[in-house]
Amino acid sequence: MLGTWLNLNKAGVIGLNRRNVAFINELNPRRRMRRGDDKTITKELAEKAGIPVPELYGVISNWYDMGSLRERLKQPGGLVIKPANGSQGNGILLISRPMASGSYQLANGRRTSFEDVQFHVNNIASGMYSLSGQPDKAMLEYRVRFDTVFDAISFKGVPDIRIIVVRGIPVAAMLRLPTAQSDGKANLHKGGVGVGLDLRSGETLTGMQNGAVVDIHPDTGNSLAGITVPHWDQMLTMAARAYDVTGLGYLGADIVLDKERGPLLLELNARPGLAIQVALRSGLGHILDAAMDADSQDKDAAQRVEMGQALAA
């Protein structure tokens, strides 16, 4: 057991305790945590800074707001309903389109009624999916039309890119892919696939699912490696700028690639997990320490991106 721990430590693999103490507690003041936890605040800050985000159709937090729900659902291209303070993909409802019958088609092909959608929104507002269990808000948001570059390695849903940022420096990244097991959501906790990305080029490397190493997508059967993410430098700059607008020194920026609108900042995570180490097959410890020691003060986002890519090299 001691030998295993020593080998992992030597390889730079970090655990939850070190992440919590050395990075989250040290770099994320409690007063700033809501800037990442509450997606409505994140969106507002990003929009003010000129960072592109999915359009917000409305927010439902009480029965008075609920009166406008049916009208807000009239989006020909569908929409996403999600809790403002949710996590791990819980409570997200993907509607592909409204149907002539007055019902709605979901992203998984099933049909649901207005009453079912209303019930789901009410559950969100009650706090069923919120981080703290407190009353929450349901966000009605533009449904991303994902770029076809990921067609060969994605099952329905919308892939996203998670970029880890330390003191404004992007240090690691992975592509998260929907699967049949994850019900078309790019969420690793539900069985999605995480694929490590080369920080310099944005090229896919190695993958993982349910904590185990994988090289092919479980549904498409295609190799995960060798695909280059478009607009890569722009995504890294967006992630670096997320530090400027939130003041969170350790964060995960989740970015989606819309085929018409390009990269969009979906949300920020003030407590990004560590599964990315499995996807990359490399510990984060060494590059996190290097980012902590780097002189990033007074550097702009583009300069910090260059620093991160140099550290990754």
FENNORSUL-V384071 format. One line per field, one symbol per residue. phi: phi as a letter, one per 30 degrees, with the letter a starting at -180 (. if undefined). psi: psi as a letter, one per 40 degrees, with the letter a starting at -180 (. if undefined). burial: I if it has 9 or more other C-alpha atoms within 8 Angstrom, else O. Layout:
phi = ???
psi = ???
burial = ???
//
This chain:
phi = .ddddddddddidccdddedddbdddcceedcdddcdcdddedddddddiddbddcdlbcbadddedcdeddddceciaccbddcdahididbccdadcddjcbcdddjdcbcdddddddddddddjecdecidebbcccbeddcdddecedbbchhbdbcccdbbhicdbaabcccdbdddhicdbddcjdccbdcdddciddcbbabhicdbcbddcdicdddjccddhddddddedddedddciddbbcccbccddccidbddabbdbedcdeddddhadceddddddddddcdicddddddeddddddd
psi = ddddddddddeehiadddddddddddeghdeedddddhddddddddddeehhiihhdihheidddddeddddeghdeaihhihdfiifehehhhhdiiideeaihideeiiiiddddddddddddeedeideeiiaihhhihhhhiiededefihaahiihhhhhhfehhdiiihhhiiddefeighdeeeihhhiihddeehiciiihfeihieihdddeiidiehhhifdddddddddddddedehehihhhhihhedeahhhdiihefiaeeddddefhieddddddddeigeheiidddddddddddd.
burial = OOOOOOOIIOIIIIOOOIIIIIIIIOIIIOOIIOIIIIIOIIIOIIIOOOIIIIOIIOIIIOOOIIOOIOOIIOIOOIIIIIIIIIOOOOIIOIIIIIOOOOIIIIIOOOOIIIOOIIOOIIIIIIIIIIOOOOIIIIIIIIIIOIIOOOOOIIIIIIIIIIIIIIIIIIIIIIIIIIIOOIIIIIIIOIIIIIIIIIIOOIIIIIIIIIOOIIIIIOOIOOOIIOOOIOOIOOIIIIIIIIIOIIOIIIIIIIIIIIIOOOIIIIIIIIOOOIOIIIIIOIIIIOIIOIIOOOOIOOOOIOOIIOIIIOIIO
//
